[in-house]
Amino acid sequence: MDLVNELFSLQRQLIASIGQLKKNGSAFAEAERDYKVALNKTVLKLRSDGMAATLIALVVYGEKEVAEYRFKRDVAKTIYETNQEHINATKLNIRIIESQISREWGNSK
């Protein structure tokens, strides 16, 4: 019966993780949007200040605001990808336990 309880626990974890993935996905998308808006705004400002277009690509990523938004985007992406890996690991654990249950109940005949 312990395996069955563990299976139910993993299934609850999986459902919770999928719900969390939606939140993390939205946070990642928002961070990506904010980063691209800040990047675009900074590029336009540098261009209007007279900086050569060839230098803008080298300078823009070092601008504090752009770097901060890029960092937030990268953190959100990492959290999202970690959440996906947790879901995959939980699915694998569920399959393993299902297999164990199948072997135990199959051997009881």
C-alpha positions in Angstrom: 0.0 0.0 0.0 3.0 2.3 0.5 3.7 2.3 -3.2 0.1 3.3 -4.0 0.3 6.2 -1.5 3.6 7.3 -3.0 2.1 7.1 -6.5 -0.9 9.3 -5.4 1.6 11.7 -3.8 3.6 12.0 -7.0 0.5 12.5 -9.0 -0.5 15.4 -6.8 3.0 16.8 -7.1 2.8 16.6 -10.9 -0.5 18.4 -11.0 0.9 21.2 -8.7 4.0 21.4 -10.8 2.0 21.8 -14.0 0.1 24.6 -12.4 3.3 26.2 -11.3 4.7 25.8 -14.9 1.9 28.0 -16.2 2.8 30.8 -13.7 6.6 30.4 -14.4 5.9 30.5 -18.1 4.0 33.7 -17.8 6.7 35.2 -15.6 9.3 34.2 -18.2 7.3 35.7 -21.0 6.9 39.0 -19.1 10.6 39.1 -18.3 11.4 38.5 -22.0 9.1 41.3 -23.0 10.5 43.7 -20.5 14.0 42.9 -21.6 13.3 43.4 -25.2 11.5 46.7 -24.6 14.4 48.0 -22.5 16.9 46.8 -25.1 15.0 48.5 -27.9 14.5 51.7 -25.9 18.2 51.9 -25.1 19.3 51.2 -28.7 17.1 54.0 -29.9 18.4 56.4 -27.2 22.1 55.5 -28.1 21.3 56.0 -31.8 19.6 59.4 -31.1 22.6 60.4 -29.0 24.7 60.0 -32.1 26.5 56.7 -31.4 27.6 54.8 -34.4 25.4 51.8 -35.2 28.3 49.4 -35.2 29.2 50.4 -31.6 25.6 50.2 -30.3 25.6 46.4 -30.5 28.8 46.3 -28.4 27.6 48.9 -25.8 23.9 48.2 -25.3 24.3 45.0 -23.4 26.6 46.7 -20.8 24.0 49.4 -20.1 22.8 48.9 -16.5 19.0 48.9 -17.2 19.4 46.4 -20.1 21.7 44.2 -18.1 19.3 44.1 -15.2 16.4 43.1 -17.4 18.5 40.5 -19.2 19.4 39.1 -15.8 15.8 38.9 -14.7 14.9 37.2 -18.0 17.6 34.7 -17.5 16.6 33.9 -14.0 12.9 33.5 -15.1 14.0 31.2 -17.9 16.1 29.1 -15.5 13.1 28.8 -13.1 10.8 27.8 -16.0 13.3 25.2 -17.3 13.9 23.8 -13.8 10.1 23.4 -13.4 10.0 21.5 -16.6 12.7 19.2 -15.5 10.9 18.6 -12.2 7.8 17.6 -14.1 9.8 15.2 -16.3 11.5 13.7 -13.2 8.1 13.3 -11.5 6.7 11.6 -14.5 9.7 9.2 -14.5 9.2 8.4 -10.8 5.5 7.7 -11.5 6.4 5.3 -14.2 8.9 3.5 -12.0 6.4 3.2 -9.1 3.7 2.0 -11.6 6.2 -0.6 -12.8 6.9 -1.7 -9.2 3.2 -2.0 -8.4 2.7 -4.0 -11.5 5.5 -6.4 -10.6 4.3 -6.8 -7.0 0.7 -7.4 -8.0 1.7 -9.6 -10.9 3.8 -11.8 -8.6 1.0 -12.2 -6.1 -1.0 -14.6 -8.4 
